[in-house]
Amino acid sequence: MDFELSEEQKMVRDMARKFAEQEMAPILQEYEHERKINFEIIKKMGDLGLLGAHLPKEYGGVGLDYVSAAIIWEQLSQASWTQTLNSLGHGVLAGTILMKAGSEEQKQKYLPPLCRGEMIIATGAVEPNAGSDASAVESKATLDGREWVINGAKNFISAGGIADTVLVLVQTDKSLGTKGMALIAVDRDTPGFSSSRADMIGDWAGDISNLAFVDCRVPEENLVGKVGRGLQNALAGIDMARLFISAGAIGMAQACLDACIKYTKERYQFGRPIASFQLAQKAIAKIQAEVFAIRWQVYYAAELKSKGLPHGKELSSAKWLSTELALRASAEAIRLHGAYGCTEDYPVAHHYRDAAMSTILGGTTEMHILTIGRELLGTSAIV
Ligand SMILES: Cc1cc2nc3c(=O)[nH]c(=O)nc-3n(C[C@H](O)[C@H](O)[C@H](O)COP(=O)(O)OP(=O)(O)OC[C@H]3O[C@@H](n4cnc5c(N)ncnc54)[C@H](O)[C@@H]3O)c2cc1C
């Protein structure tokens, strides 16, 4: 057992931290206030290899192990978890799906530009009537000659409004259930495809959009993987995404901890720094203890996944605990900052907004608890 990061992992950590501090944090507020996307930063991330960190070198990635890639998310998310999600999330979700299920031609077409920051590929699984239950997808694809005709809607799709292409989870034959499901790539300029930005509690510098498909016709070869494997292939991407969502949540909690340590030493009440009050010390000590413990849980799940070992309950534990910690830590950070914590003058309010969302995507807290329960008890609570 080795609790020391490797020299390469330390280098990755320091590089990502520097990028977060120098490139992301100073301009985050401007982009959040104006609700605009920082495309320049996505390009810079591409130049540094951050976008395709976990993807193989032959497709433009860096081929890092998953602990190292998780460390990148952790560091960048100390500046902004949702900006990290907006920039790196599509490579994790769509990139993983394409690696697993895409044809050689599709990999060559999509992955290198994605890694360079020149192409954004969203993944649309969730719908108005299919959230946690992804098997309930109603969006329909029918083969008409050599073209798929797609009709349906997708909700809350990360980068859905700025993506060049969306991998859409569709049902080709309802009578087959999940065996009728497929993933089809739809380009933004396809007639009948439209998107509208969802107004979320957080992710102000990012994009989460609802998508509509009305008689969208795309070539038959836009099918990614096989009909019948759509759900499994989407879930492979989601499995990867939940690892990096968890690592980012640790970054948010760490950032809140650092902000609390700084602020409570500077703020005086009753003639003393509030850091000297026992209640403040307990609050800060609790965040520290939890960040320390849950960070290792995330790295452990990443290590298992890197080695190709079973990691279901370990990753579900990481996703559940890390995102709920980020939400708790950011709420505590606001409390410790008093009214100032409720303003944009201190770097805690935006983490609170984003942390609330982190508990939902990549499987809600409840879904992960039920996954752990199913694995331990051998019986599913969801029929
Ligand atoms: C920031 C963000 C980014 C996202 N990005 C994407 C994306 O890129 N692509 C995509 O496809 N989707 C995306 N989503 C959607 C996300 O995957 C869904 O929101 C999530 O799967 C939950 O679905 P839902 O919101 O419909 O909630 P529901 O499934 O309706 O759940 C509502 C509540 O009921 C609970 N619940 C549901 N079923 C059970 C049960 N059996 N037992 C106990 N409790 C239950 C849930 O835990 C939750 O608390 C994103 C969401 C967010 C917030």
PDBQT file of the ligand as one rigid body, heavy atoms in Angstrom, charges set to zero:
ROOT
HETATM    1  C1  LIG A 401     -25.375  19.642 -13.838  1.00  0.00    +0.000 C 
HETATM    2  C2  LIG A 401     -26.100  18.560 -14.570  1.00  0.00    +0.000 A 
HETATM    3  C3  LIG A 401     -25.580  18.076 -15.761  1.00  0.00    +0.000 A 
HETATM    4  C4  LIG A 401     -26.217  17.041 -16.450  1.00  0.00    +0.000 A 
HETATM    5  N1  LIG A 401     -25.694  16.601 -17.635  1.00  0.00    +0.000 NA
HETATM    6  C5  LIG A 401     -26.312  15.600 -18.312  1.00  0.00    +0.000 A 
HETATM    7  C6  LIG A 401     -25.801  15.131 -19.555  1.00  0.00    +0.000 A 
HETATM    8  O1  LIG A 401     -24.791  15.615 -20.066  1.00  0.00    +0.000 OA
HETATM    9  N2  LIG A 401     -26.473  14.140 -20.202  1.00  0.00    +0.000 N 
HETATM   10  C7  LIG A 401     -27.611  13.582 -19.685  1.00  0.00    +0.000 A 
HETATM   11  O2  LIG A 401     -28.168  12.679 -20.306  1.00  0.00    +0.000 OA
HETATM   12  N3  LIG A 401     -28.123  14.018 -18.515  1.00  0.00    +0.000 NA
HETATM   13  C8  LIG A 401     -27.511  15.008 -17.824  1.00  0.00    +0.000 A 
HETATM   14  N4  LIG A 401     -28.032  15.459 -16.640  1.00  0.00    +0.000 N 
HETATM   15  C9  LIG A 401     -29.265  14.876 -16.141  1.00  0.00    +0.000 C 
HETATM   16  C10 LIG A 401     -29.018  13.921 -14.971  1.00  0.00    +0.000 C 
HETATM   17  O3  LIG A 401     -28.390  12.762 -15.434  1.00  0.00    +0.000 OA
HETATM   18  C11 LIG A 401     -30.379  13.640 -14.288  1.00  0.00    +0.000 C 
HETATM   19  O4  LIG A 401     -30.802  14.862 -13.710  1.00  0.00    +0.000 OA
HETATM   20  C12 LIG A 401     -30.291  12.549 -13.242  1.00  0.00    +0.000 C 
HETATM   21  O5  LIG A 401     -30.030  11.302 -13.835  1.00  0.00    +0.000 OA
HETATM   22  C13 LIG A 401     -31.574  12.449 -12.407  1.00  0.00    +0.000 C 
HETATM   23  O6  LIG A 401     -32.708  12.447 -13.204  1.00  0.00    +0.000 OA
HETATM   24  P1  LIG A 401     -33.883  13.485 -12.905  1.00  0.00    +0.000 P 
HETATM   25  O7  LIG A 401     -33.285  14.822 -12.736  1.00  0.00    +0.000 OA
HETATM   26  O8  LIG A 401     -34.922  13.300 -13.935  1.00  0.00    +0.000 OA
HETATM   27  O9  LIG A 401     -34.439  13.057 -11.473  1.00  0.00    +0.000 OA
HETATM   28  P2  LIG A 401     -35.468  11.857 -11.143  1.00  0.00    +0.000 P 
HETATM   29  O10 LIG A 401     -34.976  10.564 -11.693  1.00  0.00    +0.000 OA
HETATM   30  O11 LIG A 401     -36.845  12.282 -11.485  1.00  0.00    +0.000 OA
HETATM   31  O12 LIG A 401     -35.323  11.814  -9.553  1.00  0.00    +0.000 OA
HETATM   32  C14 LIG A 401     -35.898  12.798  -8.697  1.00  0.00    +0.000 C 
HETATM   33  C15 LIG A 401     -35.639  12.362  -7.257  1.00  0.00    +0.000 C 
HETATM   34  O13 LIG A 401     -36.221  11.069  -7.027  1.00  0.00    +0.000 OA
HETATM   35  C16 LIG A 401     -35.229  10.171  -6.568  1.00  0.00    +0.000 C 
HETATM   36  N5  LIG A 401     -35.512   8.835  -7.067  1.00  0.00    +0.000 N 
HETATM   37  C17 LIG A 401     -35.803   8.447  -8.343  1.00  0.00    +0.000 A 
HETATM   38  N6  LIG A 401     -35.988   7.115  -8.392  1.00  0.00    +0.000 NA
HETATM   39  C18 LIG A 401     -35.817   6.651  -7.132  1.00  0.00    +0.000 A 
HETATM   40  C19 LIG A 401     -35.850   5.352  -6.520  1.00  0.00    +0.000 A 
HETATM   41  N7  LIG A 401     -36.098   4.254  -7.230  1.00  0.00    +0.000 N 
HETATM   42  N8  LIG A 401     -35.630   5.265  -5.182  1.00  0.00    +0.000 NA
HETATM   43  C20 LIG A 401     -35.336   6.351  -4.441  1.00  0.00    +0.000 A 
HETATM   44  N9  LIG A 401     -35.282   7.603  -4.950  1.00  0.00    +0.000 NA
HETATM   45  C21 LIG A 401     -35.505   7.752  -6.277  1.00  0.00    +0.000 A 
HETATM   46  C22 LIG A 401     -33.909  10.714  -7.118  1.00  0.00    +0.000 C 
HETATM   47  O14 LIG A 401     -32.802  10.234  -6.387  1.00  0.00    +0.000 OA
HETATM   48  C23 LIG A 401     -34.128  12.200  -6.966  1.00  0.00    +0.000 C 
HETATM   49  O15 LIG A 401     -33.867  12.582  -5.636  1.00  0.00    +0.000 OA
HETATM   50  C24 LIG A 401     -27.408  16.491 -15.932  1.00  0.00    +0.000 A 
HETATM   51  C25 LIG A 401     -27.959  16.986 -14.738  1.00  0.00    +0.000 A 
HETATM   52  C26 LIG A 401     -27.307  18.007 -14.056  1.00  0.00    +0.000 A 
HETATM   53  C27 LIG A 401     -27.896  18.539 -12.778  1.00  0.00    +0.000 C 
ENDROOT
TORSDOF 0
